[in-house]
Amino acid sequence: MQVGTLDEIHRYPVKSMLGETLAEARVGELGIPGDRAWAIRDEQRGGIQGGKKLPGLMGCAARYLEPPGSGPAPAPEISLPDGARFLASDPDAAQRIGAAIGRELTLWPIVPAENLEHYRRSAPDHPDLQQELRAIFGREPGEPLPDIGRLPPEILVNASPPGTYFDAFPLLLLSARPPTGTSTCYVSVATCCSTLPTAPPIPSRTGSAARCASARPDSRSRSGVRAA
């Protein structure tokens, strides 16, 4: 059964930096290999931080010079707004990124999930819980909060599920076509279904439509796949 076609596939080697567009990708239990495999830790405020707290990260970009496999992802190449390029594994990589965005920080690959202190959220910016949640989820005035009960409970105390640098789930599906009767695009977020690790590579729409037999409409499926 065909449930849609893929228009674009994106992978983001470093959390909150610009990423790369893929022609095809193999999707596993943790999404696309190499996606969000590195992240920035803010050493001034503490904790793993993304674009909401460090918007300057979104002016940087990262890409892999060699494709990631099933093990730890290789160090990606990072590009700064001034055009400078270097590997994430370079000794001065974090210092150069920090200088570019004006923040003292460190650059980390994924560390074991048992290292909970590494993933712990930093101190809240707002004393009011509702206001802090609205900041975490980037809600506009009048925009409702998401149903927190559907999110992994560990992200309330951790910046990401331990062992990953995802906000909550490993695969994000965005529809370019709004549901009938609406004027906004629909975002579907869920966890990967168990059949995905054995699925064949998913081609983008460069010639043929993608068939996603394992991606059922009721599947809990989330690394930058946009469906047309």
Secondary structure, 3 states (H helix, E strand, C coil): CCCCCEEEEEECCECCCECEEECEECCECCECCCCCCEEEEECCCCCEECCCCCHHHHHCEEECCCCCCCCCCCCCEEECCCCCEEECCCCCHHHHHHHHHCCCEEEEECCCCCCHHHHECCCCCCCCHHHHHHHHCCCCCCCCCCCHHHCCHHHHCECCCCCCCCCCCCEEEEECCCCCCCCCCCEEEECCCCCHHHCCCEECCCCCCCCCCCCCCCCCCCCCEEEC
